[in-house]
Amino acid sequence: MPMTLFHKIIQREIPADIVYEDEHLIAFRDIAPQAPVHVLFVPKQDYATLNDVPADAPDVVGRLAAAAARYAKAQGFADDGYRIVMNCNGHGGQTVFQIHLHLLAGAPLGRFGTPQA
């Protein structure tokens, strides 16, 4: 798998505002936030897209979602609400080809999923 921006963050080759890390994943603030809170949760295992996660490894995605929920609770916005999103491939909006989960919060988020013209 080619080296991505996220790999370089995991390896500390480029700086990031890291808000959480354990042996399985890392989480850091997005440099182009789409909401007042926009944190990316990235597994340390290499999977380019969600399609590449083996059927026998659902824990990879589960860990991302559970970490996002813990972070939302710890930061005090879980009760107000938040959104988690995973994009897959070009039409799904994926731009960095290492799976990751977006946590968006801090304001009412409204609708999503409308195709661009």
Beta strands, then each sheet from edge to edge (+ up, - down):
strand 1: 18-21
strand 2: 25-29
strand 3: 37-43
strand 4: 82-85
strand 5: 101-105
sheet 1: 1+ 2- 3+ 5- 4+
end
